[in-house]
């Protein structure tokens, strides 16, 4: 693979291969910049939503206006967000296509370049592709449909399965949770809806792909996954955006519900261009003997603030959060995990690994809370940071609130630099400095990469290698 | 408090509103749900801060900080991030006075 390496110190923006930008000429609708009541009403009426959803959106808009920006985190970066300089709703096509051939050519080319149809043919149970604010292509395997598995975009779910949506929507993340959840609740569009009936196992992953194409756009998808009793599902999402000189905002809300004995794995690989603000609220509940796993990879963006959470609500529930972050020049990956043990004999594992290079910064911000009465709860938190050079930085901010004495809590953290001895050893075996560095970093992320489907693992290794090239020399 | 002092009068808590009172050192939120008064401890079980600036929507009080919602008639936590129920107290109305039994 050494032939793929470029000169150390090369401009990384050249290597962001998802940085191309398509024409917006044929778009159906693009809202003016800024946010007001009329835009929210327009979004709701264009989608022909029921009254209760419009009322929900308008209430959320009030909450968004009333809520202050976070008083913690990277305040300097957060202050760069100009809410009046964003297009809140951009509709590229009239509807969602079921046949790949019917997707408009320019959008099809984009997803072809990103490898989506190829991935679908190879190993996926269903695919959803969101371009700007709405889903443009969607398919699900027939056998899953026969089993009663529902997989569609949220707009369609609201039209076709209103009773399920109304029952669960925003019960895990209410609009008042934080300013960005309120914003998403007011202007949400697209995202995925999954319902797996009791006892059904979806053996291959469902996938969604999110693409921002418009400069200064906000993408606010909303995802709700419900795994009924004893069912099992794996959902994967990937995200990219073009290279722009000014920033765009991605602010998603993701809610997962794992009923008794169910299992949900949610894998995210985010590879945003470096001026995207990625401020996402993700939360799951796991009832009795259920399992929820977040597998979360963060590369790129100007600032990511994302703390996937699991509420272990029933006895024997299990949660696992695996995350990996890479932060390069001008970037801050402020990521972490939250686990709430609210029932006896619940277990959780949090593993976080981050690399900062070229002056990038990574922060691990985590919370583990064990409620009174959660007897026998066990948790293990491990976070490791690797700092590549003098300009880069890493912070670890773990919080533990333990209210039950009969529980087990383990925490382990390390911060390290690439060891001279490791480098010397690898280079003495004939590797170049760049190859040796990439090998060590890939080894550092290995725990994470091996949890990914093969296509994603290969892509992530390639991205990490590309990001590392500038880190040497 | 069986024969104690009224903590508020009915006309001080209009339907659809709340009023914060202190009963024997405990902060209590009186909630008027369609003319009937319910009392809950004025503490969100999520973060331990007060609920009194929150909106009463039907029988639900919504925490002003993170949107956790409680049913004031039963105390049940209806949405995350709250998990545990909020404490409820029996209420008596006598001669237009509201009495809370801790």
Boltz contact constraints between the chains, C-beta under 6 A:
constraints:
  - contact:
      token1: [A, 171]
      token2: [B, 79]
      max_distance: 6.0
  - contact:
      token1: [A, 172]
      token2: [B, 80]
      max_distance: 6.0
  - contact:
      token1: [A, 174]
      token2: [B, 67]
      max_distance: 6.0
  - contact:
      token1: [A, 174]
      token2: [B, 79]
      max_distance: 6.0
  - contact:
      token1: [A, 176]
      token2: [B, 67]
      max_distance: 6.0
  - contact:
      token1: [A, 177]
      token2: [B, 66]
      max_distance: 6.0
  - contact:
      token1: [A, 177]
      token2: [B, 67]
      max_distance: 6.0
  - contact:
      token1: [A, 311]
      token2: [B, 80]
      max_distance: 6.0
  - contact:
      token1: [A, 342]
      token2: [B, 83]
      max_distance: 6.0
